[in-house]
Amino acid sequence: MKPRISSIGKAIQMALQLDLFSDFLVPDKLRPAPVKTPVPAPSPLKDIAQRDELQQRPAAPPPSTFVNTSNKRRILIQDYLLEYDLQRSKRRSIGFLINEDGLRITAPRWVTIADIETAIQEKQAWILRKLTERRERTQRKLEPKMQWQDGAKLPYLGGEITLRIAPASVSGTHFLSEQAELIINLPPDAGEQQLKDRVQAWLQQEAKRIFNERLPVFAEKLNVRYQSMALSAAATRWGSCTSQGKIRLNWRLIHFSPMIIDYVIAHELAHLREMNHSPRFWATVQSVFPDFEIARNNLRQHASADLPVF
């Protein structure tokens, strides 16, 4: 015989089944009374110990906020895997910069990667040329500096001449153009600085001679008159011109080719017609020196740090 279940027992059984899904369906008066667990009284000594432990415990490190900010990308151009650094900015066009770290491209945020890589392909000749120039400059910096001794090579008019030291009782300088040798006569007890001074004096003399030969040629072509010419030893400027016609040319130009020297001379004399660097100025330079852009780019490849130190 099945045991009889009272109506109150059925209500409790149904309420417990409904409690698996939703607590609020069970009437409070049908819920079993909760079992109360005695809570021990707080201990003042224990609270003090826990407080001291928390104060001595080192603070937890903040959550890691590292974000990978690397913008390095790669593209294959002319069988060369080119790596570049992409920077996003508010500018309106795509900018290219070659620095000591390589190629950096700055582009608007709305320009797609596909558009950027198309621009790289269109600019690839310039990019590869500039990267080659940067690599060559880096290589030159790694080369040992000039040794001031017999047989040393000295840059002169875009080429090289050999330095020859000949002991003599009287100082003197002789240049053998056919052998491309510069002979410096020095006393046996002369030091390195004396040798440098003699070479620098000769180079400055040559620079002054050549500048004075070429200045009248371009002044006549430009139909301008200059007042004077003086040598300069500026660290960052190859030449300058005032509105009064005073020309200053860096004597270190003597290390470079005659084409570069002519470009700098034409550049400075052109300022006597246009005291600015406007399109009209460059048109004036081009009128007497059609290949000025080639000479200008060649000059930009050279750095004062690559030249002999006197």
Phi, psi and omega per residue, in radians:
M1 nan 2.267 3.140
K2 -1.275 2.428 3.121
P3 -1.169 2.554 -3.131
R4 -1.490 2.391 3.138
I5 -1.930 2.187 -3.127
S6 -1.180 2.847 3.141
S7 -1.108 -0.592 3.115
I8 -1.187 -0.670 3.118
G9 -1.130 -0.683 3.108
K10 -1.112 -0.686 -3.136
A11 -1.115 -0.708 3.128
I12 -1.140 -0.737 -3.133
Q13 -1.092 -0.768 -3.138
M14 -1.141 -0.708 -3.126
A15 -1.116 -0.682 3.133
L16 -1.160 -0.627 3.090
Q17 -1.154 -0.737 3.120
L18 -1.178 -0.447 -3.087
D19 -1.138 -0.335 3.106
L20 -1.169 -0.347 -3.035
F21 -2.013 -0.648 -3.075
S22 -2.679 2.063 -3.075
D23 -1.133 -0.649 -2.995
F24 -1.243 -0.096 3.113
L25 -1.411 -0.247 -3.080
V26 -1.633 2.134 3.094
P27 -1.090 2.484 -3.096
D28 -1.076 -0.614 -3.061
K29 -1.246 -0.272 3.122
L30 -1.649 -0.152 -3.104
R31 -1.337 2.477 3.056
P32 -1.136 2.577 -3.124
A33 -1.160 2.355 3.140
P34 -1.171 2.544 3.112
V35 -1.446 2.150 -3.114
K36 -1.554 2.208 3.095
T37 -1.693 2.218 -3.119
P38 -1.122 2.346 3.133
V39 -1.773 2.159 -3.111
P40 -1.163 2.601 3.123
A41 -1.169 2.465 -3.129
P42 -1.120 2.482 3.125
S43 -1.782 2.080 3.137
P44 -1.024 -0.675 -3.125
L45 -1.157 -0.689 -3.136
K46 -1.170 -0.716 3.125
D47 -1.083 -0.703 3.131
I48 -1.135 -0.710 -3.141
A49 -1.114 -0.749 3.124
Q50 -1.131 -0.680 3.141
R51 -1.116 -0.775 3.127
D52 -1.112 -0.639 3.140
E53 -1.140 -0.708 3.130
L54 -1.164 -0.641 3.135
Q55 -1.202 -0.610 -3.129
Q56 -1.420 -0.370 -3.092
R57 -1.214 2.288 -3.139
P58 -1.118 2.529 -3.130
A59 -1.131 2.497 3.126
A60 -1.160 2.437 -3.135
P61 -1.127 2.597 3.132
P62 -1.164 2.711 3.138
P63 -1.074 2.565 -3.104
S64 -1.104 2.260 3.115
T65 -2.017 0.340 -3.117
F66 -1.109 2.280 3.088
V67 -2.207 2.259 3.130
N68 -1.253 1.880 -3.101
T69 -1.720 0.176 -3.139
S70 -1.131 2.235 3.128
N71 -2.010 0.391 -3.112
K72 -1.265 2.328 3.090
R73 -2.360 2.900 -3.126
R74 -2.333 2.596 3.091
I75 -2.593 2.509 -3.122
L76 -1.649 2.071 3.054
I77 -2.318 2.208 3.132
Q78 0.901 0.846 3.140
D79 1.060 0.355 3.134
Y80 -2.093 2.152 3.136
L81 -1.432 1.796 -3.076
L82 -1.615 2.210 3.058
E83 -1.803 2.366 3.128
Y84 -2.451 2.761 3.126
D85 -1.811 2.116 -3.091
L86 -1.765 2.165 3.087
Q87 -2.086 2.339 3.098
R88 -1.669 2.490 -3.126
S89 -2.657 -3.087 3.140
K90 -1.596 0.085 3.139
R91 -1.161 2.839 -3.042
R92 -1.676 -0.177 -3.101
S93 -2.326 2.997 3.124
I94 -1.549 2.181 -3.132
G95 -1.905 2.493 3.132
F96 -2.067 2.375 3.116
L97 -2.476 2.258 3.050
I98 -1.850 2.043 3.087
N99 -2.241 -2.914 -3.093
E100 -1.127 -0.356 -3.137
D101 -1.600 -0.081 -3.127
G102 2.007 -2.531 -3.091
L103 -1.627 2.257 3.035
R104 -2.147 2.274 -3.125
I105 -2.029 2.260 3.073
T106 -1.970 2.200 -3.055
A107 -2.432 2.673 3.057
P108 -1.070 2.716 -3.103
R109 -1.157 -0.447 -3.077
W110 -1.507 -0.108 3.134
V111 -1.406 2.281 -3.100
T112 -1.345 2.814 3.082
I113 -1.062 -0.661 3.131
A114 -1.063 -0.740 3.116
D115 -1.164 -0.655 3.118
I116 -1.129 -0.767 -3.128
E117 -1.219 -0.532 3.024
T118 -1.119 -0.728 3.100
A119 -1.109 -0.641 3.101
I120 -1.109 -0.755 3.124
Q121 -1.078 -0.692 3.131
E122 -1.222 -0.467 -3.086
K123 -1.769 0.181 -2.946
Q124 -1.102 -0.622 -3.132
A125 -1.081 -0.800 3.126
W126 -1.129 -0.748 -3.095
I127 -1.095 -0.858 -3.105
L128 -1.140 -0.642 3.122
R129 -1.142 -0.775 -3.136
K130 -1.173 -0.647 3.105
L131 -1.156 -0.641 3.084
T132 -1.135 -0.741 3.107
E133 -1.089 -0.721 3.128
R134 -1.111 -0.726 3.132
R135 -1.116 -0.688 3.119
E136 -1.165 -0.694 3.099
R137 -1.104 -0.719 3.117
T138 -1.103 -0.686 3.135
Q139 -1.141 -0.686 3.137
R140 -1.123 -0.631 3.128
K141 -1.154 -0.518 -3.129
L142 -1.396 -0.321 3.137
E143 -1.235 2.580 3.128
P144 -1.099 2.481 3.128
K145 -1.186 2.811 -3.087
M146 -1.040 2.332 3.071
Q147 -1.683 2.128 -3.095
W148 -1.406 1.500 -3.107
Q149 -2.684 2.990 -3.138
D150 -1.070 2.294 3.140
G151 1.649 -0.057 3.131
A152 -1.167 2.643 3.137
K153 -1.722 2.368 -3.079
L154 -2.194 2.209 3.127
P155 -1.193 2.320 -3.089
Y156 -2.662 2.083 3.109
L157 0.894 0.740 3.073
G158 1.463 -0.112 3.103
G159 -2.085 -2.652 3.128
E160 -2.350 2.515 2.987
I161 -2.152 2.700 -3.098
T162 -1.707 2.334 -3.140
L163 -1.556 2.194 3.113
R164 -2.095 2.294 -3.134
I165 -1.919 2.125 -3.119
A166 -2.099 2.050 3.108
P167 -1.099 2.374 3.122
A168 -2.756 2.747 -3.140
S169 -1.303 -0.439 -3.130
V170 -2.091 2.333 3.139
S171 -1.225 2.558 3.114
G172 -2.926 2.841 -3.125
T173 -2.352 2.309 3.129
H174 -2.402 2.351 3.120
F175 -1.967 2.151 3.087
L176 -1.767 1.739 -3.029
S177 -1.138 -0.669 -3.108
E178 -1.144 -0.676 3.115
Q179 -1.548 -0.122 -3.081
A180 0.939 0.860 -3.130
E181 -2.189 2.388 3.066
L182 -1.901 1.972 -3.082
I183 -1.704 2.148 3.128
I184 -1.961 2.057 3.068
N185 -1.596 2.154 -3.110
L186 -2.394 2.625 3.024
P187 -1.091 2.652 -3.092
P188 -1.001 -0.495 -3.092
D189 -1.640 0.202 -3.120
A190 -1.205 2.545 3.124
G191 -1.677 3.124 -3.108
E192 -1.106 -0.686 -3.110
Q193 -1.125 -0.592 3.077
Q194 -1.124 -0.671 3.087
L195 -1.123 -0.792 3.119
K196 -1.047 -0.758 -3.119
D197 -1.090 -0.691 3.139
R198 -1.175 -0.722 3.138
V199 -1.179 -0.766 -3.140
Q200 -1.099 -0.720 3.122
A201 -1.068 -0.706 3.134
W202 -1.187 -0.733 3.137
L203 -1.114 -0.701 3.115
Q204 -1.166 -0.641 3.084
Q205 -1.112 -0.738 3.110
E206 -1.145 -0.720 3.134
A207 -1.067 -0.795 -3.132
K208 -1.091 -0.711 3.137
R209 -1.111 -0.824 -3.084
I210 -1.220 -0.716 3.128
F211 -1.058 -0.743 -3.136
N212 -1.204 -0.385 3.065
E213 -1.370 -0.639 -3.017
R214 -1.573 -0.489 -3.135
L215 -1.007 -0.858 -3.139
P216 -1.077 -0.527 -3.126
V217 -1.098 -0.851 -3.100
F218 -1.406 -0.453 3.061
A219 -1.133 -0.674 3.099
E220 -1.183 -0.700 3.135
K221 -1.134 -0.637 -3.123
L222 -1.529 -0.155 -3.101
N223 1.028 0.834 3.097
V224 -2.242 2.860 3.115
R225 -2.207 2.278 3.079
Y226 -1.856 2.658 -3.041
Q227 -1.509 -0.771 -3.078
S228 -2.738 2.893 3.058
M229 -2.344 2.339 3.104
A230 -2.368 2.654 3.105
L231 -1.398 2.562 3.119
S232 -2.142 2.668 3.061
A233 -2.181 0.555 -3.115
A234 -1.082 2.592 -3.098
A235 -1.418 -0.475 -3.013
T236 -2.201 -0.025 -3.104
R237 -2.162 2.377 3.131
W238 -1.586 -0.311 3.130
G239 -2.985 2.907 3.092
S240 -2.708 2.788 -3.126
C241 -2.590 2.336 3.093
T242 -1.750 2.885 3.120
S243 -1.161 -0.316 3.091
Q244 -1.469 -0.043 3.095
G245 1.562 0.373 3.087
K246 -1.577 2.027 -3.091
I247 -1.768 2.359 3.011
R248 -2.198 2.233 -3.120
L249 -2.185 2.365 -3.118
N250 -1.213 2.179 -3.084
W251 -1.126 -0.375 3.139
R252 -1.208 -0.163 3.026
L253 -1.054 -0.341 3.142
I254 -1.087 -0.334 3.102
H255 -1.293 -0.376 -2.984
F256 -1.710 3.015 -3.075
S257 -1.203 2.725 3.083
P258 -0.993 -0.530 3.123
M259 -1.105 -0.748 3.130
I260 -1.172 -0.709 3.111
I261 -1.067 -0.792 3.121
D262 -1.086 -0.660 3.130
Y263 -1.097 -0.803 -3.121
V264 -1.121 -0.696 3.118
I265 -1.124 -0.812 3.117
A266 -1.090 -0.666 3.123
H267 -1.052 -0.881 -3.086
E268 -1.195 -0.697 3.124
L269 -1.178 -0.541 3.124
A270 -1.131 -0.390 3.091
H271 -1.179 -0.342 3.091
L272 -1.249 -0.208 3.036
R273 -1.889 -0.541 3.114
E274 -2.428 1.826 -3.117
M275 -1.470 0.992 -3.118
N276 -2.867 -2.990 3.061
H277 -2.179 0.754 3.137
S278 -1.359 2.961 3.049
P279 -0.957 -0.598 3.110
R280 -1.145 -0.627 3.101
F281 -1.100 -0.863 -3.109
W282 -1.152 -0.549 3.056
A283 -1.146 -0.618 3.098
T284 -1.159 -0.763 3.097
V285 -1.066 -0.774 -3.102
Q286 -1.135 -0.502 -3.118
S287 -1.120 -0.463 3.134
V288 -1.986 -0.201 -3.136
F289 -2.490 1.419 -3.029
P290 -1.006 -0.569 -3.096
D291 -1.670 0.572 -3.064
F292 -1.104 -0.572 -3.117
E293 -1.145 -0.672 3.104
I294 -1.124 -0.818 3.135
A295 -1.111 -0.703 3.138
R296 -1.105 -0.750 3.124
N297 -1.151 -0.676 3.104
N298 -1.113 -0.693 3.126
L299 -1.147 -0.647 -3.131
R300 -1.168 -0.389 3.123
Q301 -1.258 -0.403 -3.100
H302 -1.559 2.529 3.074
A303 -2.206 2.581 -3.134
S304 -1.034 -0.518 -3.124
A305 -1.163 -0.335 -3.132
D306 -1.451 -0.181 -3.066
L307 -1.554 2.801 3.122
P308 -1.029 2.511 3.126
V309 -1.689 2.120 3.140
F310 -1.778 nan nan
